Amino acid sequence: MKIRSSSSLSLLLVWSLFPAAVTAEVALRPFNANYDLHRGNSHIGNTELVLERRGNRWRWRSLTKAQGVYAWFTRKQPYTETSFSPADSEFLLNEILISDARKKSNYELASFDWNKSQLEVFRKGKHRQLRLEAKVYDYQSIHLLAAIMVQQRQVERRIDFYRKGKLVKSRMTYMGRQILDLDGKNMDVNVYEQVISKSKSTIKYYYDAANPLLPLRIEKLEPRKKPSVLTLRRIDWGL
């Protein structure tokens, strides 16, 4: 896969000519996407990412399975489920479930009560209660934030982020527009970079400009470690 940069400044200048769409909601479209997971040059697994509607709520869910020789060393199948509802031109999280598809008894659960501004967390066998002061995003709903930033012509957002049972500060920054070579097909993408408080990693997201909720590539970069990269292999629309 090759990436060719283009000028992000010109796009930002174009954005500045139009008012922000602060009242419109991001259009949600169900999909089922499959990704190859690489660590460095090694293909270590496959990930399925699904966006689906369940009654009045929507849900992200992802499942990762080890691939090839790596399946000999681990039986873990990380599973995450994030439910949310549209609210105030953006979205509010309802619940986050983190578990192992092969061992569901070992799980982490975060439940959001926005009427009481309260977050209930169950993690590693312990309960804790946190106060909600602003909208919260996690590793799946961050894709909603990227789409909102495109729609509202925003270059940077500082947010509360759910990570390891806590609410931490995070920054999402628009890095520009690029052409992404995806299996020989040139894709027009918007690129974002996320940094998270008390985390050494930086995460880069490459979204399809025509479908801003769809990540085509996700890179997790950490000092002195091989990068972990998810690359889109197949997409099915309209579940």
Accessible surface in RSA format (square Angstrom, percent):
REM  Atomic radii and reference values for relative SASA: ProtOr
REM  Chains: A
REM  Algorithm: Lee & Richards
REM  Probe-radius: 1.40
REM  Slices: 20
REM RES _ NUM      All-atoms   Total-Side   Main-Chain    Non-polar    All polar
REM                ABS   REL    ABS   REL    ABS   REL    ABS   REL    ABS   REL
RES MET A   1    95.62  49.5  15.35  10.2  80.26 191.1  21.39  18.2  74.23  98.3
RES LYS A   2   157.92  77.0 152.45  93.5   5.47  13.0  99.45  89.5  58.47  62.3
RES ILE A   3    64.48  36.7  31.43  23.4  33.04  79.6  31.78  22.9  32.70  88.7
RES ARG A   4   147.71  62.0 142.96  72.9   4.75  11.3  69.33  94.7  78.38  47.5
RES SER A   5    86.04  72.7  60.50  80.7  25.54  58.8  35.61  75.8  50.43  70.7
RES SER A   6    63.89  54.0  40.64  54.2  23.25  53.6  45.41  96.7  18.48  25.9
RES SER A   7    70.26  59.4  48.60  64.9  21.65  49.9  46.27  98.5  23.99  33.6
RES SER A   8    34.51  29.2  31.13  41.5   3.38   7.8   3.71   7.9  30.80  43.1
RES LEU A   9   113.48  63.2 112.31  80.3   1.17   2.9 112.74  79.2   0.74   2.0
RES SER A  10    60.55  51.2  57.08  76.2   3.48   8.0  42.98  91.5  17.57  24.6
RES LEU A  11    19.11  10.6  17.05  12.2   2.06   5.2  19.11  13.4   0.00   0.0
RES LEU A  12    47.08  26.2  41.94  30.0   5.13  12.9  42.23  29.7   4.85  13.0
RES LEU A  13   106.98  59.6 104.83  75.0   2.16   5.4 105.74  74.3   1.24   3.3
RES VAL A  14    74.26  48.9  73.95  67.0   0.30   0.7  74.18  64.5   0.08   0.2
RES TRP A  15    23.12   9.3  22.73  11.0   0.39   0.9  11.04   5.9  12.08  19.6
RES SER A  16    85.40  72.2  46.88  62.6  38.51  88.7  49.58 105.6  35.82  50.2
RES LEU A  17   140.19  78.1 109.10  78.1  31.09  78.2 113.51  79.7  26.67  71.8
RES PHE A  18   111.49  55.8 101.98  63.2   9.51  24.7 103.40  62.7   8.09  23.1
RES PRO A  19   119.45  87.1  99.41  90.6  20.04  72.8 111.11  91.7   8.34  51.8
RES ALA A  20    45.56  41.9  25.25  39.0  20.31  46.2  25.25  35.6  20.31  53.8
RES ALA A  21    38.36  35.3  27.97  43.2  10.39  23.6  38.18  53.8   0.18   0.5
RES VAL A  22    90.75  59.7  81.10  73.4   9.66  23.3  81.10  70.5   9.66  26.2
RES THR A  23   116.97  83.2  97.91  99.3  19.06  45.4  68.68  92.3  48.29  73.0
RES ALA A  24    45.62  41.9  36.56  56.4   9.06  20.6  45.51  64.1   0.11   0.3
RES GLU A  25    93.20  53.5  75.56  57.2  17.64  42.0  20.97  40.6  72.23  59.0
RES VAL A  26    12.28   8.1   6.28   5.7   6.01  14.5   6.95   6.0   5.34  14.5
RES ALA A  27    91.65  84.3  67.86 104.7  23.79  54.1  77.34 108.9  14.30  37.9
RES LEU A  28    34.54  19.2   8.73   6.2  25.80  64.9   8.73   6.1  25.80  69.4
RES ARG A  29   117.02  49.1 115.81  59.0   1.20   2.9  46.04  62.9  70.97  43.0
RES PRO A  30    30.31  22.1  30.31  27.6   0.00   0.0  30.31  25.0   0.00   0.0
RES PHE A  31     0.34   0.2   0.34   0.2   0.00   0.0   0.34   0.2   0.00   0.0
RES ASN A  32    26.33  18.2  26.26  25.4   0.07   0.2   2.29   5.5  24.04  23.2
RES ALA A  33     0.00   0.0   0.00   0.0   0.00   0.0   0.00   0.0   0.00   0.0
RES ASN A  34    20.81  14.4  20.81  20.1   0.00   0.0   0.11   0.3  20.70  20.0
RES TYR A  35     1.97   0.9   1.97   1.1   0.00   0.0   1.97   1.5   0.00   0.0
RES ASP A  36    29.82  20.9  29.82  29.7   0.00   0.0   1.06   2.5  28.76  28.7
RES LEU A  37    31.70  17.7  31.70  22.7   0.00   0.0  31.70  22.3   0.00   0.0
RES HIS A  38    54.09  29.6  54.07  37.6   0.02   0.1  31.34  32.3  22.75  26.5
RES ARG A  39   122.75  51.5 120.90  61.6   1.84   4.4  32.36  44.2  90.38  54.8
RES GLY A  40    25.74  31.7   0.00   N/A  25.74  31.7  12.14  33.3  13.61  30.5
RES ASN A  41   158.38 109.2 125.58 121.4  32.80  79.0  36.59  88.1 121.79 117.7
RES SER A  42    41.12  34.8  35.02  46.7   6.10  14.1  12.06  25.7  29.06  40.7
RES HIS A  43    65.37  35.7  50.97  35.4  14.39  36.8  32.64  33.6  32.73  38.1
RES ILE A  44    17.36   9.9  14.38  10.7   2.97   7.2  14.38  10.4   2.97   8.1
RES GLY A  45     0.16   0.2   0.00   N/A   0.16   0.2   0.16   0.5   0.00   0.0
RES ASN A  46    44.78  30.9  42.45  41.0   2.33   5.6  14.73  35.5  30.05  29.0
RES THR A  47    10.81   7.7   9.03   9.2   1.78   4.2   9.30  12.5   1.50   2.3
RES GLU A  48    49.67  28.5  48.19  36.5   1.48   3.5  11.93  23.1  37.74  30.8
RES LEU A  49    10.99   6.1  10.99   7.9   0.00   0.0  10.99   7.7   0.00   0.0
RES VAL A  50     0.27   0.2   0.27   0.2   0.00   0.0   0.27   0.2   0.00   0.0
RES LEU A  51     0.00   0.0   0.00   0.0   0.00   0.0   0.00   0.0   0.00   0.0
RES GLU A  52     7.82   4.5   7.75   5.9   0.07   0.2   3.03   5.9   4.80   3.9
RES ARG A  53   137.93  57.9 124.21  63.3  13.72  32.7  33.54  45.8 104.38  63.3
RES ARG A  54   131.56  55.2 120.41  61.4  11.15  26.6  55.38  75.7  76.18  46.2
RES GLY A  55    61.41  75.7   0.00   N/A  61.41  75.7  43.52 119.4  17.88  40.1
RES ASN A  56   134.55  92.8 118.66 114.7  15.88  38.2  29.17  70.2 105.37 101.8
RES ARG A  57   116.23  48.8 116.23  59.2   0.00   0.0  25.81  35.3  90.42  54.8
RES TRP A  58    19.43   7.8  19.27   9.3   0.15   0.4  12.70   6.8   6.72  10.9
RES ARG A  59    48.20  20.2  48.20  24.6   0.00   0.0   6.83   9.3  41.37  25.1
RES TRP A  60     0.00   0.0   0.00   0.0   0.00   0.0   0.00   0.0   0.00   0.0
RES ARG A  61    61.81  26.0  61.39  31.3   0.41   1.0   5.64   7.7  56.17  34.0
RES SER A  62    23.13  19.5  21.33  28.5   1.80   4.1   8.95  19.1  14.18  19.9
RES LEU A  63    37.99  21.2  35.30  25.3   2.69   6.8  35.45  24.9   2.53   6.8
RES THR A  64    30.73  21.9  30.71  31.1   0.02   0.1  15.43  20.7  15.30  23.1
RES LYS A  65   100.33  48.9  99.91  61.3   0.42   1.0  44.08  39.7  56.25  59.9
RES ALA A  66    30.94  28.4   7.64  11.8  23.30  53.0  11.13  15.7  19.81  52.5
RES GLN A  67    65.97  36.9  64.31  47.0   1.66   4.0   5.31  11.3  60.67  46.0
RES GLY A  68    46.77  57.7   0.00   N/A  46.77  57.7  37.27 102.3   9.51  21.3
RES VAL A  69    72.04  47.4  63.98  57.9   8.06  19.4  64.47  56.0   7.57  20.5
RES TYR A  70    80.96  37.8  80.57  45.8   0.39   1.0  55.25  41.5  25.71  31.7
RES ALA A  71    47.09  43.3  33.62  51.9  13.47  30.6  33.62  47.4  13.47  35.7
RES TRP A  72   204.54  82.1 166.69  80.7  37.84  88.9 148.55  79.2  55.99  90.8
RES PHE A  73   160.81  80.5 124.57  77.2  36.24  94.3 130.51  79.1  30.30  86.7
RES THR A  74    53.32  37.9  43.46  44.1   9.87  23.5  43.28  58.1  10.04  15.2
RES ARG A  75   171.13  71.9 158.05  80.6  13.08  31.1  77.95 106.5  93.18  56.5
RES LYS A  76   146.10  71.3 140.89  86.4   5.21  12.4  84.52  76.1  61.58  65.6
RES GLN A  77    34.35  19.2  34.35  25.1   0.00   0.0   2.39   5.1  31.96  24.2
RES PRO A  78    73.77  53.8  68.18  62.1   5.60  20.4  71.52  59.0   2.25  14.0
RES TYR A  79    42.19  19.7  41.33  23.5   0.86   2.2  32.41  24.4   9.77  12.0
RES THR A  80    28.31  20.1  28.18  28.6   0.12   0.3   8.91  12.0  19.40  29.3
RES GLU A  81    35.99  20.7  34.84  26.4   1.15   2.7   1.82   3.5  34.17  27.9
RES THR A  82     0.00   0.0   0.00   0.0   0.00   0.0   0.00   0.0   0.00   0.0
RES SER A  83    16.98  14.3  16.50  22.0   0.49   1.1  14.46  30.8   2.52   3.5
RES PHE A  84     0.00   0.0   0.00   0.0   0.00   0.0   0.00   0.0   0.00   0.0
RES SER A  85    27.79  23.5  27.79  37.1   0.00   0.0  21.76  46.3   6.03   8.4
RES PRO A  86    53.42  38.9  33.89  30.9  19.53  71.0  34.04  28.1  19.39 120.5
RES ALA A  87    22.57  20.8  14.35  22.1   8.22  18.7  22.57  31.8   0.00   0.0
RES ASP A  88   118.96  83.3  88.95  88.5  30.02  71.0  31.92  75.1  87.05  86.8
RES SER A  89    18.60  15.7  12.80  17.1   5.81  13.4   5.85  12.5  12.75  17.9
RES GLU A  90    16.69   9.6  16.69  12.6   0.00   0.0   2.20   4.3  14.49  11.8
RES PHE A  91     5.64   2.8   2.58   1.6   3.06   8.0   2.66   1.6   2.98   8.5
RES LEU A  92    39.08  21.8  38.39  27.5   0.69   1.7  39.08  27.4   0.00   0.0
RES LEU A  93     3.21   1.8   2.98   2.1   0.22   0.6   2.98   2.1   0.22   0.6
RES ASN A  94    23.22  16.0  17.43  16.8   5.79  13.9   1.40   3.4  21.82  21.1
RES GLU A  95    67.26  38.6  66.48  50.3   0.77   1.8   6.23  12.1  61.03  49.8
RES ILE A  96     2.26   1.3   1.74   1.3   0.53   1.3   1.74   1.3   0.53   1.4
RES LEU A  97    45.90  25.6  45.78  32.8   0.12   0.3  45.78  32.2   0.12   0.3
RES ILE A  98    63.57  36.2  62.02  46.2   1.55   3.7  62.02  44.7   1.55   4.2
RES SER A  99    16.46  13.9   5.17   6.9  11.29  26.0   7.62  16.2   8.84  12.4
RES ASP A 100    23.85  16.7  23.61  23.5   0.24   0.6  12.41  29.2  11.44  11.4
RES ALA A 101    33.54  30.8  16.16  24.9  17.38  39.5  17.31  24.4  16.22  43.0
RES ARG A 102   122.15  51.3  83.55  42.6  38.60  91.9  27.91  38.1  94.24  57.1
RES LYS A 103   126.70  61.8 121.66  74.6   5.04  12.0  72.33  65.1  54.37  57.9
RES LYS A 104   154.20  75.2 140.76  86.4  13.44  32.0  84.06  75.7  70.14  74.7
RES SER A 105    96.74  81.7  64.81  86.5  31.94  73.6  56.37 120.0  40.37  56.6
RES ASN A 106    96.45  66.5  88.10  85.1   8.35  20.1  12.45  30.0  84.00  81.2
RES TYR A 107    84.85  39.6  74.62  42.5  10.23  26.6  40.89  30.7  43.96  54.2
RES GLU A 108    19.22  11.0  18.97  14.4   0.25   0.6   7.65  14.8  11.57   9.4
RES LEU A 109    48.58  27.1  47.64  34.1   0.94   2.4  47.65  33.5   0.94   2.5
RES ALA A 110     0.38   0.3   0.24   0.4   0.14   0.3   0.24   0.3   0.14   0.4
RES SER A 111    37.74  31.9  36.53  48.8   1.21   2.8  26.81  57.1  10.93  15.3
RES PHE A 112    20.25  10.1   0.00   0.0  20.25  52.7   0.67   0.4  19.58  56.0
RES ASP A 113    50.87  35.6  46.28  46.1   4.58  10.8  22.30  52.5  28.57  28.5
RES TRP A 114    61.47  24.7  41.98  20.3  19.49  45.8  42.28  22.5  19.19  31.1
RES ASN A 115   154.18 106.3 116.42 112.5  37.76  90.9  29.44  70.9 124.74 120.6
RES LYS A 116   141.94  69.2 120.13  73.7  21.82  51.9  72.38  65.1  69.57  74.1
RES SER A 117    34.71  29.3  33.90  45.2   0.81   1.9   3.20   6.8  31.50  44.1
RES GLN A 118    44.72  25.0  44.61  32.6   0.11   0.3   3.96   8.4  40.76  30.9
RES LEU A 119     0.00   0.0   0.00   0.0   0.00   0.0   0.00   0.0   0.00   0.0
RES GLU A 120    67.15  38.6  65.12  49.3   2.03   4.8  39.51  76.4  27.64  22.6
RES VAL A 121     1.30   0.9   0.26   0.2   1.05   2.5   0.77   0.7   0.53   1.4
RES PHE A 122    45.57  22.8  44.74  27.7   0.84   2.2  44.74  27.1   0.84   2.4
RES ARG A 123    62.42  26.2  57.91  29.5   4.51  10.7  13.06  17.8  49.37  29.9
RES LYS A 124   163.72  79.9 129.40  79.4  34.32  81.7  94.41  85.0  69.30  73.8
RES GLY A 125    57.95  71.5   0.00   N/A  57.95  71.5  26.22  72.0  31.73  71.1
RES LYS A 126   158.61  77.4 152.78  93.7   5.83  13.9  98.46  88.6  60.15  64.1
RES HIS A 127   140.62  76.9 112.36  78.1  28.27  72.3  74.78  77.1  65.84  76.6
RES ARG A 128   106.99  44.9  96.73  49.3  10.26  24.4  45.48  62.2  61.51  37.3
RES GLN A 129   109.96  61.5  83.71  61.2  26.25  62.5  21.99  46.8  87.97  66.7
RES LEU A 130    33.46  18.6  28.60  20.5   4.86  12.2  33.17  23.3   0.29   0.8
RES ARG A 131   165.54  69.5 146.05  74.4  19.49  46.4  55.34  75.6 110.20  66.8
RES LEU A 132     6.71   3.7   0.60   0.4   6.11  15.4   0.78   0.5   5.93  15.9
RES GLU A 133   139.76  80.2 100.38  75.9  39.38  93.8  37.65  72.8 102.11  83.4
RES ALA A 134    52.67  48.4  40.24  62.1  12.42  28.3  51.87  73.0   0.79   2.1
RES LYS A 135    58.81  28.7  52.12  32.0   6.69  15.9  16.86  15.2  41.95  44.7
RES VAL A 136     3.10   2.0   0.31   0.3   2.79   6.7   0.31   0.3   2.79   7.6
RES TYR A 137     3.54   1.7   3.54   2.0   0.00   0.0   3.54   2.7   0.00   0.0
RES ASP A 138     4.64   3.3   4.64   4.6   0.00   0.0   2.69   6.3   1.96   2.0
RES TYR A 139    96.47  45.0  87.69  49.9   8.78  22.8  76.71  57.6  19.76  24.4
RES GLN A 140     8.84   4.9   8.84   6.5   0.00   0.0   8.84  18.8   0.00   0.0
RES SER A 141     0.28   0.2   0.28   0.4   0.00   0.0   0.28   0.6   0.00   0.0
RES ILE A 142     0.00   0.0   0.00   0.0   0.00   0.0   0.00   0.0   0.00   0.0
RES HIS A 143     5.07   2.8   5.07   3.5   0.00   0.0   0.43   0.4   4.64   5.4
RES LEU A 144     0.65   0.4   0.65   0.5   0.00   0.0   0.65   0.5   0.00   0.0
RES LEU A 145     0.00   0.0   0.00   0.0   0.00   0.0   0.00   0.0   0.00   0.0
RES ALA A 146     0.41   0.4   0.41   0.6   0.00   0.0   0.41   0.6   0.00   0.0
RES ALA A 147     2.39   2.2   0.18   0.3   2.21   5.0   0.21   0.3   2.18   5.8
RES ILE A 148     0.30   0.2   0.30   0.2   0.00   0.0   0.30   0.2   0.00   0.0
RES MET A 149     0.00   0.0   0.00   0.0   0.00   0.0   0.00   0.0   0.00   0.0
RES VAL A 150    30.81  20.3  30.79  27.9   0.02   0.0  30.79  26.8   0.02   0.0
RES GLN A 151    42.61  23.8  38.89  28.4   3.72   8.9  20.27  43.1  22.34  16.9
RES GLN A 152    12.74   7.1  10.03   7.3   2.71   6.5   0.40   0.9  12.33   9.4
RES ARG A 153    88.01  37.0  69.12  35.2  18.89  45.0   9.58  13.1  78.43  47.5
RES GLN A 154    48.12  26.9  44.15  32.3   3.97   9.5  18.97  40.4  29.15  22.1
RES VAL A 155    63.73  41.9  59.21  53.6   4.52  10.9  59.21  51.5   4.52  12.3
RES GLU A 156    76.22  43.8  56.29  42.6  19.93  47.4  17.34  33.5  58.88  48.1
RES ARG A 157    46.36  19.5  43.76  22.3   2.60   6.2  19.16  26.2  27.21  16.5
RES ARG A 158   171.62  72.1 143.38  73.1  28.24  67.2  63.17  86.3 108.44  65.7
RES ILE A 159    12.49   7.1   3.72   2.8   8.78  21.2  11.16   8.0   1.33   3.6
RES ASP A 160    13.51   9.5  12.43  12.4   1.08   2.5   1.46   3.4  12.05  12.0
RES PHE A 161     0.00   0.0   0.00   0.0   0.00   0.0   0.00   0.0   0.00   0.0
RES TYR A 162     4.40   2.1   3.12   1.8   1.29   3.3   2.97   2.2   1.43   1.8
RES ARG A 163    45.45  19.1  41.59  21.2   3.86   9.2   4.09   5.6  41.36  25.1
RES LYS A 164   122.16  59.6 109.75  67.3  12.41  29.5  65.41  58.9  56.75  60.4
RES GLY A 165     1.71   2.1   0.00   N/A   1.71   2.1   1.71   4.7   0.00   0.0
RES LYS A 166   111.05  54.2 111.00  68.1   0.05   0.1  55.93  50.3  55.12  58.7
RES LEU A 167    45.87  25.5  17.63  12.6  28.24  71.0  18.10  12.7  27.77  74.7
RES VAL A 168    21.03  13.8  14.61  13.2   6.42  15.5  21.01  18.3   0.02   0.1
RES LYS A 169   137.31  67.0 135.18  82.9   2.13   5.1 102.57  92.3  34.74  37.0
RES SER A 170     7.01   5.9   0.00   0.0   7.01  16.2   4.86  10.4   2.15   3.0
RES ARG A 171    76.61  32.2  76.09  38.8   0.52   1.2   5.29   7.2  71.32  43.2
RES MET A 172     0.00   0.0   0.00   0.0   0.00   0.0   0.00   0.0   0.00   0.0
RES THR A 173    28.79  20.5  28.79  29.2   0.00   0.0  25.63  34.4   3.16   4.8
RES TYR A 174     9.44   4.4   0.48   0.3   8.96  23.3   0.48   0.4   8.96  11.0
RES MET A 175    86.16  44.6  62.23  41.2  23.93  57.0  62.71  53.3  23.45  31.1
RES GLY A 176     1.60   2.0   0.00   N/A   1.60   2.0   1.60   4.4   0.00   0.0
RES ARG A 177    72.25  30.3  71.93  36.7   0.32   0.8  17.15  23.4  55.11  33.4
RES GLN A 178    27.42  15.3  26.86  19.6   0.56   1.3   2.39   5.1  25.03  19.0
RES ILE A 179    46.90  26.7  46.16  34.4   0.74   1.8  46.16  33.2   0.74   2.0
RES LEU A 180     0.00   0.0   0.00   0.0   0.00   0.0   0.00   0.0   0.00   0.0
RES ASP A 181    38.94  27.3  38.56  38.4   0.38   0.9   7.36  17.3  31.58  31.5
RES LEU A 182    20.55  11.4  17.32  12.4   3.23   8.1  17.32  12.2   3.23   8.7
RES ASP A 183   130.48  91.4  89.04  88.6  41.44  98.0  41.56  97.8  88.92  88.7
RES GLY A 184    72.98  90.0   0.00   N/A  72.98  90.0  33.54  92.0  39.44  88.3
RES LYS A 185   137.55  67.1 133.44  81.9   4.11   9.8  84.05  75.7  53.50  57.0
RES ASN A 186    95.52  65.9  71.69  69.3  23.83  57.4  18.20  43.8  77.31  74.7
RES MET A 187    29.91  15.5  28.30  18.7   1.61   3.8  25.84  22.0   4.07   5.4
RES ASP A 188    60.81  42.6  54.21  54.0   6.61  15.6  27.29  64.2  33.53  33.4
RES VAL A 189     0.00   0.0   0.00   0.0   0.00   0.0   0.00   0.0   0.00   0.0
RES ASN A 190     4.04   2.8   4.04   3.9   0.00   0.0   0.00   0.0   4.03   3.9
RES VAL A 191     0.41   0.3   0.41   0.4   0.00   0.0   0.41   0.4   0.00   0.0
RES TYR A 192     0.36   0.2   0.36   0.2   0.00   0.0   0.36   0.3   0.00   0.0
RES GLU A 193    47.33  27.2  45.84  34.7   1.49   3.5   0.86   1.7  46.47  37.9
RES GLN A 194     0.27   0.1   0.00   0.0   0.27   0.6   0.00   0.0   0.27   0.2
RES VAL A 195    44.13  29.0  43.68  39.5   0.45   1.1  43.68  38.0   0.45   1.2
RES ILE A 196     7.72   4.4   0.76   0.6   6.97  16.8   2.37   1.7   5.35  14.5
RES SER A 197    47.17  39.9  32.56  43.5  14.61  33.7  21.51  45.8  25.65  35.9
RES LYS A 198   187.28  91.4 139.97  85.9  47.31 112.6 103.73  93.4  83.55  89.0
RES SER A 199    25.89  21.9   3.86   5.1  22.04  50.8   3.19   6.8  22.70  31.8
RES LYS A 200   165.25  80.6 140.38  86.1  24.87  59.2 100.08  90.1  65.17  69.4
RES SER A 201     8.36   7.1   4.89   6.5   3.47   8.0   1.16   2.5   7.21  10.1
RES THR A 202    34.64  24.6  34.63  35.1   0.01   0.0  10.88  14.6  23.75  35.9
RES ILE A 203     9.31   5.3   9.31   6.9   0.00   0.0   9.31   6.7   0.00   0.0
RES LYS A 204    44.75  21.8  44.75  27.5   0.00   0.0   5.71   5.1  39.04  41.6
RES TYR A 205     4.00   1.9   4.00   2.3   0.00   0.0   2.63   2.0   1.37   1.7
RES TYR A 206     5.74   2.7   5.74   3.3   0.00   0.0   0.00   0.0   5.74   7.1
RES TYR A 207     1.90   0.9   1.90   1.1   0.00   0.0   1.90   1.4   0.00   0.0
RES ASP A 208    11.06   7.7  11.06  11.0   0.00   0.0   0.00   0.0  11.06  11.0
RES ALA A 209    22.08  20.3   4.07   6.3  18.01  41.0   4.38   6.2  17.70  46.9
RES ALA A 210    85.94  79.0  50.94  78.6  35.00  79.6  61.89  87.2  24.05  63.7
RES ASN A 211    38.32  26.4  34.75  33.6   3.57   8.6   6.61  15.9  31.71  30.7
RES PRO A 212    40.83  29.8  40.30  36.7   0.53   1.9  40.30  33.3   0.53   3.3
RES LEU A 213    12.21   6.8  11.77   8.4   0.43   1.1  11.77   8.3   0.43   1.2
RES LEU A 214     4.15   2.3   4.11   2.9   0.05   0.1   4.11   2.9   0.05   0.1
RES PRO A 215     0.00   0.0   0.00   0.0   0.00   0.0   0.00   0.0   0.00   0.0
RES LEU A 216     0.73   0.4   0.73   0.5   0.00   0.0   0.73   0.5   0.00   0.0
RES ARG A 217    41.43  17.4  41.43  21.1   0.00   0.0   0.32   0.4  41.11  24.9
RES ILE A 218    27.18  15.5  26.09  19.4   1.09   2.6  26.09  18.8   1.09   3.0
RES GLU A 219    16.13   9.3  16.13  12.2   0.00   0.0   2.66   5.2  13.46  11.0
RES LYS A 220    89.45  43.6  87.22  53.5   2.23   5.3  33.74  30.4  55.70  59.3
RES LEU A 221    65.68  36.6  62.27  44.5   3.41   8.6  63.37  44.5   2.31   6.2
RES GLU A 222    52.85  30.3  41.88  31.7  10.97  26.1   5.58  10.8  47.27  38.6
RES PRO A 223    71.94  52.4  51.97  47.4  19.97  72.6  63.88  52.7   8.06  50.1
RES ARG A 224   222.02  93.2 169.96  86.6  52.06 124.0  95.72 130.8 126.30  76.5
RES LYS A 225   135.94  66.3 113.81  69.8  22.13  52.7  76.26  68.6  59.68  63.6
RES LYS A 226   141.50  69.0 126.42  77.6  15.08  35.9  76.37  68.7  65.13  69.4
RES PRO A 227    53.37  38.9  53.02  48.3   0.35   1.3  53.37  44.1   0.00   0.0
RES SER A 228    26.12  22.1  23.69  31.6   2.42   5.6  12.94  27.6  13.17  18.5
RES VAL A 229    15.36  10.1  15.31  13.9   0.05   0.1  15.35  13.3   0.01   0.0
RES LEU A 230    33.98  18.9  33.73  24.1   0.25   0.6  33.73  23.7   0.25   0.7
RES THR A 231    23.68  16.8  23.48  23.8   0.21   0.5  18.15  24.4   5.54   8.4
RES LEU A 232    13.02   7.3   9.52   6.8   3.50   8.8   9.52   6.7   3.50   9.4
RES ARG A 233   107.31  45.1  80.51  41.0  26.80  63.8  50.37  68.8  56.94  34.5
RES ARG A 234   117.18  49.2 112.42  57.3   4.76  11.3  56.09  76.7  61.09  37.0
RES ILE A 235    47.83  27.2  32.75  24.4  15.08  36.3  32.77  23.6  15.05  40.9
RES ASP A 236    66.09  46.3  62.34  62.0   3.75   8.9  23.41  55.1  42.67  42.6
RES TRP A 237    76.89  30.9  49.31  23.9  27.57  64.7  35.16  18.7  41.73  67.7
RES GLY A 238    53.89  66.5   0.00   N/A  53.89  66.5  26.91  73.8  26.99  60.4
RES LEU A 239   106.63  59.4  43.48  31.1  63.15 158.8  74.81  52.5  31.82  85.6
END  Absolute sums over single chains surface
CHAIN  1 A    13144.1      10838.1       2306.0       6873.4       6270.7
END  Absolute sums over all chains
TOTAL         13144.1      10838.1       2306.0       6873.4       6270.7
